[in-house]
Amino acid sequence: MLILATGAEKVYSCCTQVSKKKIDAAILGYRVQKWNPPCVKAVIFETEDGPKCSHWKEDWVFQKVMELEKARRTQAVSSSPTGTAMSPKPSVPL
């Protein structure tokens, strides 16, 4: 369950319950939510159907996060001008 809470200066949403069920919708991204009552520890997958709160200890959740991270790293490398990861220039003493 995703709730929306309002404070004096900010609006935020968080998961108060998680599911162990595998997500059928296309997953576009994710974020990790730390435990901070009423919010529970969770992986929030961004899907075409909206955010889904998943239990962080499920094997399929771990595998999906690794898959998304690998795709992100591949995208970062392929989008650099030379096709390789960019690193800072070494300093040359004068």
N, C-alpha and C positions, 0 to 999 in steps of 0.2 A: 504494500500500500504506500502510495506517495502522498504526503501531505504538504500543504502550503501553509506556512506560518508567517505572520507579519510581526515585525518588531517596530520600535519607534523610528528606526531609520532604514530598515532593509526588509526585503521580502525574500524568502528562501524556501526551497522544497527539499524534502528528505524522505527516505524510506523508513517506515515504522514497522514494517513486516517484510520478510523476504520469501521468495519461492525457490524450491529445489527443482522445479520443473524446467526442462530444457525449452528454450525460446524457439518458436517456429518462424517468427517474422525475421526479415533481413536485419542484421545488426550493423549499424553504421559507426558505432564508437562506444566507448565506455568511460566511466569514471569510478573511483573508489570513494566510498563514504565511510568515514570513521564513526565509531560509536560516540554519540553525544545525545543522551536522552532528550526528547523522545525518539531521536534518530538511532537506528541500529547499524551495526557494521554490515556493509553490503557492497556489491558491485552493481552499479546502475548501468545497464546497457541502453544505449540510445538506439531505438529501432524505428522502422517506418511507421509503426503503430504507436509510438511514444515511448517514454522511459519505462523500463522494466527492472524491478528490484530483485536481485538474485543472491542466493546464499554464497558467500565468499569461499566456503570450504568444499563446494561441489567440484568434482574432477572436470566436468564439462565446462565449468566457468573458468577454471585455470587454463584449460586448453584453448578456449576462445580468446582469452586475454593474451596468451602467448601468440596466437595466430594474428590478432589485431596489431600487436607490437611489431611482429616480423613484417607485416604489410606496411606499417608506418615507417620502419627503418628502410625498407626497400624503396618506398616512395621518396624519402628524404635523399637517398643516394642518387636515385635516377633524376631528381629534379635539380641537382647541383649542376653548374655550368660544364664541368669536365666529366660528369658521370661518376665521380667518386666523391666520397665524403670530404667536405672542406675542413681544413684545420688551420689554426692561426699560423701566420708566418713566423718563422724562427727569428729571434732577435739577433742582430749582427752587431758585435761590439765595434765601436768607432775608434 
